[in-house]
Amino acid sequence: MAPGEKIKAKIKKNLPVTGPQAPTIKELMRWYCLNTNTHGCRRIVVSRGRLRRLLWILFTLTAVALIFWQCALLILSFYTVSVSIKIHFQKLDFPAVTICNINPYKYSAVRPLLADLEQETRAALKTLYGFSEIESRRKRREAEPWSSAWEGTQPKFLNLIPLMVFNEGETSKATDFLTGQKRRVSGSIIHKASDVMHVQESKEVVGFQLCSNDTSSCAVYTFSSGVNAIQEWYKLHYMNIMAQVPLEKKINMSYSAEELLVTCFFDGVSCDARNFTLFHHPMYGNCYTFNNKENETIHSTSMGGSEYGLQVILYINEEEYNPFLVSSTGAKVIVHRQDEYPFIEDVGTEIETAMATSIGMHLTESFKLGEPYSQCTEDGSDVPIKNIYNAVYSLQICLHSCFQTKMVERCGCAQYSQPLPPAANYCNYQQHPNWMYCYYELHQAFVREQLGCQSMCREACSFKEWTLTTSLAQWPSVVSEKWLLRVLTWDQGQQIKRKLNKTDLAKLLIFYKDLNQRSIMESPANSVEMLLSNFGGQLGLWMSCSVVCVIEIIEVFFIDSLSIIARHQWQKAKRWWARRQAPTCPEAPPSLRGQDNPVLDIDDDLPTFTSALRLPPAPGAQVPGTPPPRYNTLRLERAFSNQLTDTQVPAES
């Protein structure tokens, strides 16, 4: 071996190894703390005294914990939104306005279909109240035998859904309206409170019993008011009867547009029934929509105020009201988008007769961000519920569609007040005798959120909402009543064959109070750039660290540490294999510091001479001392002179 190579091997054998190539994790951590830019780690090593070192360890760990906590909060709050509200003045499209009479069908036209039901209802009221005494003392007479009321005719509606009276605190027995006798009642008692009126002074409640097809399970629905009990009982039979009537016949029995609309003005221009579109609602009959999507053009308004909105006078015709189906007089109106379904029964505004109802509107348009910021849906295509309405998706449409679908699945038929799903029929007694019990049970489960509809349905991401402000005024006034009613009677002479009364009319004004449209928009509150900036701020605040320091930490604590561990395991494996291959050979002494270092064996850089001089002596090695002086060097002059004499003699000869 060349002398240079020997020197290099000897220096590598004894040179202490530090930095990422340190032989132990302890020395690696010490090297990192002395050379890193994070001040806390350096203070752990250079501090004198255990107390100071312990405090700096505590401070450093606390700072690291705070960094992780703050960064976790930043990540968790990444998908948050900021809401901006913009108010701008512009020409606005007028919304669709749907108007319905509270009474769905003319009583004179529908009465033949409801004759038997009306007869039994009047007999039940006579048995419960006693009509001869209700106005004076409101006391219930003794139950009369049904034979005197029916004259041998057996009622069928009371047999299907028996009406009963319950005394307070006695739920196992009830008085049957049909026989006037008490009988034992089985099944759960479901009480529906009411604030209309009480049946009588003796604190009795009225209800009816519903049972399943096999009568194995029953439920009794009670009401604190006989008014609500009779109306609910009547409504169930009414829906059963009307579900079997063809749609065309129901349209003919309801009000036409010419009958409902007496006068019409929009934006100061006269309008008529041709500007309204027929919309038949199962519970409200013929309704009419102004400015619908089926119109050629969507009306808009460029001015605010009542003069630039929709003004109509409605003919209510109180004489044609069904006395048992509805208990109020007037109309219902709802403001909605052109492509929305008008849920008149849920959010409709009632209009009184003999009154002028002014409805001022403010438009608010909302835009929400979809996933992952919220659970809203753009068009309902990602909602696992089929839309059975011929309208754009909304949360109400989803909930009603879900309930109607569950109704068809569990009860075998559809509920009358909602649209029909494909290949389904409305419930009736002939095909589904006990559908009402299934309907009530399903409705209770829907209210308790047991059907899963509330969890599956989601809110729409964009929608328009009109905030309504309603005001009332007496109309017509006393001084103008005579001439105004005469003129309106003359105008409607062909449609109405009698003199108009002010209780038959209602005036409606719908308009924009101003043209200030408010837009509520959501935008992402964070971005990737902002998140990285916040991370850097947290690192600099708590550890005076940067992204490069983080990379350094990852390299030292993971890559280098794992490398040292793997290196030690490899050395152990090599020694174990050597002992197994040569069991008789004596074990070699442990290598000195830095000896047989695989990393150093491949390092071709020669150490400097200064570093080699600073090397400590190897253990057991002999330190070379100063050699003793050689005294024969004093004889150099004599030896030199002898050599000189010898050289001169041959020259002379």
Disulfide bonds with the S-S distance in Angstrom:
Cys100-Cys287 1.85
Cys211-Cys218 2.04
Cys264-Cys271 1.65
Cys376-Cys461 2.07
Cys398-Cys457 2.05
Cys402-Cys453 1.93
Cys411-Cys438 1.76
Cys413-Cys427 1.87
